[in-house]
């Protein structure tokens, strides 16, 4: 495939992932308003997705022997970590503030690539991050509920670090002879995430009867089971699969900037489907996020000047042919 076609396909897949992730909050909010605890919704989401991906986990069971650290890291950080840190942070911070801090993840990816891997990053990617974060601040209207709870900010920063790990780990093992199949990585990540979230969410206290009825969504009664199916199939399974594939096609830094569109998608869907107000600053902020994403993907990342090691002669993150939550109440990070 021609390089430009390869990148165009990667961008399309990244946009599909952002739209899928961004739609989870709109589907989850009616379930929460009906009486389900947000952490229980998260557990249902991850556990249901893990069940669907179970056949792929069995098919790629060799990954348990070949890539145990990658699977453990993806499950703990990219699946369970983002969720746990984010929901802990919104218990102490306004949703917009927590969401903005979490979406510093793409900036952390650039810092990791530049200062840890010692690989150059493009000016386009750096400018894209700045514009996307600025636009995101407008989308979540961070000024409306600014708070400086130190512990809350640390928890939100933990979510940002885990989100950055999602992009970095998605790229890991994508090159070389010992490639890790992305579907297998996602399947085991969801299984491990389910185990961790089971301890945190304690689903045995959930009122499962709520899932058998209807819930209110923007003045319309919708089946709770249908909304849960959307969250599991589209906003998790489809979103994670397309997200990981896009990272391997575009590079972690570019895919990370495109992922900022998730908050914009969530806000627009909440406006259309839930009747939530969309202000002028949010509209302008969404345009900034889109501009940042377009600028970031306009230039391919530069190749490393030499091998990158994470230990005695072992590559940490291979560079592919250039190739993680919207508060379940308003906006929820859906790598969250």
C-alpha positions as CSV (number, residue, x, y, z in Angstrom):
1,X,0.0,0.0,0.0
2,X,1.2,3.5,-0.9
3,X,2.4,5.5,2.2
4,X,-0.2,8.2,1.7
5,X,-3.0,5.6,1.4
6,X,-1.6,3.8,4.4
7,X,-1.7,7.0,6.5
8,X,-5.2,7.9,5.1
9,X,-6.5,4.5,6.1
10,X,-4.9,4.9,9.6
11,X,-6.5,8.3,10.0
12,X,-9.9,7.0,9.1
13,X,-9.5,4.1,11.6
14,X,-8.4,6.5,14.3
15,X,-11.5,8.7,13.6
16,X,-13.7,5.6,13.8
17,X,-12.2,4.7,17.2
18,X,-12.6,8.3,18.5
19,X,-16.3,8.3,17.5
20,X,-16.9,4.9,19.0
21,X,-15.1,5.8,22.3
22,X,-16.9,9.1,22.4
23,X,-20.3,7.6,22.2
24,X,-20.0,5.5,25.3
25,X,-20.9,8.3,27.8
26,X,-24.2,9.1,26.0
27,X,-25.2,5.4,26.2
28,X,-24.0,4.9,29.8
29,X,-25.5,8.1,31.3
30,X,-29.1,6.8,31.1
31,X,-28.1,3.6,32.9
32,X,-26.4,5.6,35.7
33,X,-29.4,7.9,36.0
34,X,-31.6,4.8,36.3
35,X,-29.7,3.8,39.4
36,X,-26.6,1.9,38.3
37,X,-23.3,2.9,40.0
38,X,-20.8,4.3,37.5
39,X,-18.2,1.7,38.5
40,X,-20.8,-1.0,37.9
41,X,-21.4,0.3,34.4
42,X,-17.6,0.3,33.8
43,X,-17.4,-3.3,35.1
44,X,-20.3,-4.4,32.8
45,X,-18.6,-2.7,29.9
46,X,-15.2,-4.3,30.4
47,X,-16.5,-7.7,31.5
48,X,-18.9,-8.0,28.7
49,X,-16.2,-7.1,26.2
50,X,-13.8,-9.6,27.7
51,X,-16.5,-12.3,27.3
52,X,-16.9,-11.5,23.6
53,X,-13.2,-11.5,23.1
54,X,-12.6,-14.7,24.9
55,X,-12.4,-16.9,21.7
56,X,-9.6,-14.6,20.5
57,X,-7.8,-14.9,23.8
58,X,-7.8,-18.7,23.4
59,X,-6.7,-18.4,19.7
60,X,-3.8,-16.2,20.7
61,X,-2.9,-18.0,23.9
62,X,0.7,-18.2,22.9
63,X,0.9,-14.5,23.9
64,X,0.8,-15.5,27.5
65,X,4.2,-17.1,27.0
66,X,5.6,-14.6,24.5
67,X,4.4,-11.3,25.8
68,X,3.3,-11.6,29.4
69,X,4.6,-8.2,30.4
70,X,2.8,-6.5,27.5
71,X,-0.5,-8.2,28.3
72,X,-0.3,-7.4,32.0
73,X,0.6,-3.7,31.3
74,X,-2.2,-3.3,28.8
75,X,-4.8,-4.8,31.2
76,X,-3.6,-2.9,34.3
77,X,-2.9,0.4,32.7
78,X,-4.7,0.8,29.4
79,X,-8.0,-0.9,30.6
80,X,-8.3,-0.8,34.4
81,X,-5.9,2.0,35.2
82,X,-7.6,4.8,33.1
83,X,-11.0,3.8,34.5
84,X,-10.1,3.6,38.1
85,X,-8.0,6.8,38.3
86,X,-10.6,8.7,36.3
87,X,-13.6,7.8,38.4
88,X,-11.6,8.3,41.6
89,X,-10.6,11.8,40.3
90,X,-14.2,12.9,39.5
91,X,-15.2,12.1,43.1
92,X,-13.0,15.1,44.0
93,X,-12.9,17.3,40.9
94,X,-15.4,18.7,38.5
95,X,-15.9,16.5,35.5
96,X,-14.4,19.0,33.0
97,X,-11.2,19.5,35.0
98,X,-10.7,15.8,35.4
99,X,-11.3,15.2,31.7
100,X,-8.9,17.9,30.6
101,X,-6.1,16.6,32.8
102,X,-6.7,13.0,31.6
103,X,-6.4,14.2,28.0
104,X,-2.9,15.5,28.7
105,X,-2.1,11.9,27.8
106,X,-1.1,12.7,24.1
107,X,1.3,15.4,25.5
108,X,2.8,12.8,27.8
109,X,3.3,10.5,24.8
110,X,5.3,13.2,23.1
111,X,7.4,13.7,26.2
112,X,8.0,10.0,26.5
113,X,9.1,9.7,22.8
114,X,11.3,12.8,23.0
115,X,13.0,12.4,26.4
116,X,12.8,8.7,27.2
117,X,13.2,7.1,23.8
118,X,15.2,10.1,22.6
119,X,13.4,10.1,19.3
120,X,12.6,13.4,17.6
121,X,9.0,14.4,17.3
122,X,7.5,16.5,14.5
123,X,6.6,20.1,15.0
124,X,3.2,19.3,13.5
125,X,2.5,16.8,16.3
126,X,3.6,19.2,19.0
127,X,1.5,22.0,17.6
128,X,-1.4,19.6,17.2
129,X,-1.2,18.7,20.9
130,X,-1.2,22.3,22.0
131,X,-4.2,23.2,19.8
132,X,-6.1,20.0,20.9
133,X,-5.6,20.6,24.6
134,X,-6.6,24.2,24.3
135,X,-9.7,23.3,22.3
136,X,-10.5,20.5,24.8
137,X,-10.4,23.1,27.7
138,X,-13.1,25.0,25.8
139,X,-15.1,21.8,25.1
140,X,-15.3,20.8,28.8
141,X,-15.6,24.5,29.9
142,X,-12.9,24.0,32.4
143,X,-13.4,27.5,33.8
144,X,-16.9,26.7,34.9
145,X,-15.7,24.5,37.8
146,X,-12.0,25.1,38.4
147,X,-10.8,23.3,41.5
148,X,-7.3,22.6,42.9
149,X,-7.8,19.6,45.0
150,X,-4.3,18.2,45.1
151,X,-5.3,14.6,45.5
152,X,-7.9,14.9,42.8
153,X,-5.4,16.4,40.4
154,X,-2.9,13.6,41.2
155,X,-5.6,11.0,40.5
156,X,-6.5,12.7,37.2
157,X,-2.8,12.8,36.3
158,X,-2.7,9.1,37.0
159,X,-5.5,8.6,34.4
160,X,-3.5,10.7,31.9
161,X,-0.4,8.5,32.5
162,X,-2.4,5.4,31.9
163,X,-3.9,6.9,28.8
164,X,-0.4,7.6,27.5
165,X,0.5,4.0,28.3
166,X,-2.5,2.9,26.2
167,X,-1.0,4.5,23.1
168,X,2.6,3.4,23.8
169,X,1.6,-0.2,24.6
170,X,-0.6,-0.3,21.5
171,X,2.5,0.4,19.4
172,X,4.7,-2.1,21.4
173,X,5.4,-5.3,19.5
174,X,4.1,-4.0,16.2
175,X,7.4,-4.5,14.4
176,X,10.0,-7.2,14.0
177,X,9.8,-10.9,13.9
178,X,8.0,-11.3,17.3
179,X,4.9,-9.3,16.5
180,X,2.0,-9.3,19.0
181,X,-1.4,-9.6,17.3
182,X,-3.4,-6.6,18.4
183,X,-6.6,-8.6,18.8
184,X,-4.9,-11.0,21.2
185,X,-3.4,-8.1,23.2
186,X,-6.8,-6.4,23.5
187,X,-8.5,-9.7,24.5
188,X,-6.1,-10.4,27.3
189,X,-6.1,-6.7,28.3
190,X,-9.8,-6.8,28.8
191,X,-9.6,-10.1,30.8
192,X,-7.0,-8.7,33.1
193,X,-8.9,-5.4,33.4
194,X,-12.0,-7.3,34.3
195,X,-10.2,-9.1,37.2
196,X,-8.8,-5.8,38.5
197,X,-12.1,-3.9,38.2
198,X,-14.0,-6.8,39.8
199,X,-12.1,-6.1,43.0
200,X,-12.7,-2.3,42.7
201,X,-16.3,-2.3,41.6
202,X,-17.6,-5.3,43.6
203,X,-20.4,-6.1,41.1
204,X,-22.1,-8.6,43.4
205,X,-23.8,-5.6,44.9
206,X,-25.3,-4.4,41.6
207,X,-29.1,-4.3,40.9
208,X,-29.1,-6.5,37.8
209,X,-32.8,-6.1,37.4
210,X,-32.4,-2.6,36.1
211,X,-30.9,-4.1,32.9
212,X,-34.1,-5.9,32.0
213,X,-36.2,-2.7,31.8
214,X,-36.3,0.6,29.9
215,X,-34.5,3.8,30.8
216,X,-35.0,7.4,29.9
217,X,-32.8,8.8,27.2
218,X,-33.5,12.4,26.1
219,X,-37.2,12.0,26.9
220,X,-37.5,8.7,25.1
221,X,-37.7,5.2,26.7
222,X,-34.9,3.0,25.5
223,X,-34.1,-0.6,26.4
224,X,-31.3,-0.7,29.0
225,X,-30.0,-3.9,27.5
226,X,-29.7,-2.2,24.1
227,X,-27.7,0.6,25.6
228,X,-25.4,-1.8,27.4
229,X,-24.9,-3.8,24.1
230,X,-23.9,-0.5,22.4
231,X,-21.4,0.3,25.2
232,X,-19.9,-3.2,25.0
233,X,-19.9,-3.9,21.3
234,X,-19.3,-0.5,19.8
235,X,-17.8,1.7,22.5
236,X,-15.4,-0.9,23.8
237,X,-14.7,-3.9,21.5
238,X,-14.9,-2.0,18.2
239,X,-13.3,1.1,19.8
240,X,-10.3,-0.7,21.3
241,X,-9.7,-2.8,18.1
242,X,-9.7,0.2,15.8
243,X,-7.8,2.3,18.3
244,X,-4.9,-0.1,18.5
245,X,-4.8,-0.7,14.8
246,X,-4.7,3.1,14.2
247,X,-1.8,3.5,16.6
248,X,0.2,1.0,14.6
249,X,-0.6,2.8,11.3
250,X,-0.1,6.4,12.4
251,X,2.3,6.3,15.5
252,X,1.3,6.9,19.1
253,X,1.7,10.6,19.1
254,X,-0.5,11.3,16.1
255,X,-3.2,8.8,17.2
256,X,-3.1,10.4,20.6
257,X,-4.0,13.8,19.2
258,X,-6.8,12.4,17.0
259,X,-8.2,10.6,20.2
260,X,-8.9,14.1,21.7
261,X,-11.8,14.2,19.3
262,X,-13.5,11.7,21.7
263,X,-14.5,14.5,24.1
264,X,-15.9,16.6,21.2
265,X,-17.9,13.6,19.9
266,X,-19.2,13.0,23.4
267,X,-20.3,16.6,23.8
268,X,-22.1,16.7,20.4
269,X,-23.9,13.4,21.0
270,X,-25.0,14.6,24.4
271,X,-26.4,17.7,22.8
272,X,-28.2,15.8,20.1
273,X,-29.4,12.7,22.0
274,X,-29.7,14.0,25.6
275,X,-30.6,17.6,25.0
276,X,-27.6,18.9,26.8
277,X,-26.7,22.5,25.9
278,X,-23.7,23.2,23.6
279,X,-22.3,26.7,24.1
280,X,-20.3,28.8,21.7
281,X,-17.0,28.2,23.5
282,X,-17.6,24.4,23.2
283,X,-18.3,24.7,19.4
284,X,-15.1,26.8,19.0
285,X,-13.2,24.4,21.2
286,X,-14.3,21.5,19.1
287,X,-13.1,23.2,15.9
288,X,-9.7,23.7,17.6
289,X,-9.4,20.1,18.5
290,X,-10.2,19.1,15.0
291,X,-7.6,21.6,13.6
292,X,-5.0,20.2,16.0
293,X,-5.8,16.6,14.9
294,X,-5.5,17.6,11.2
295,X,-2.2,19.4,11.8
296,X,-0.7,16.6,13.8
297,X,-1.3,13.9,11.2
298,X,-0.1,16.2,8.3
299,X,3.5,15.1,8.7
300,X,4.9,11.6,9.3
301,X,7.0,11.0,12.4
302,X,10.7,11.1,12.0
303,X,12.5,7.8,12.1
304,X,14.8,7.1,15.0
305,X,18.5,7.5,14.4
306,X,19.4,4.2,16.0
307,X,18.1,1.3,18.1
308,X,16.0,2.2,21.1
309,X,16.7,-0.1,24.1
310,X,14.6,-0.7,27.2
311,X,17.2,-3.0,28.8
312,X,20.2,-5.0,27.7
313,X,19.8,-4.8,24.0
314,X,16.0,-5.2,23.9
315,X,13.8,-2.8,21.9
316,X,11.1,-1.1,23.9
317,X,8.8,0.3,21.2
318,X,9.3,-0.6,17.6
319,X,8.6,2.1,15.1
320,X,6.0,0.7,12.7
321,X,5.9,1.6,9.0
322,X,4.6,4.7,10.3
323,X,2.0,2.9,11.3
324,X,-6.5,3.7,26.5
325,X,-13.8,6.2,31.3
326,X,-16.6,11.0,29.6
327,X,-17.7,11.0,33.0
328,X,-20.4,8.5,33.1
329,X,-22.7,11.3,33.9
330,X,-21.6,14.0,31.5
331,X,-18.5,13.2,29.6
332,X,-16.7,10.0,30.3
333,X,-13.2,8.9,29.2
334,X,-13.9,5.8,27.6
335,X,-10.7,4.1,27.6
336,X,-12.4,4.6,29.6
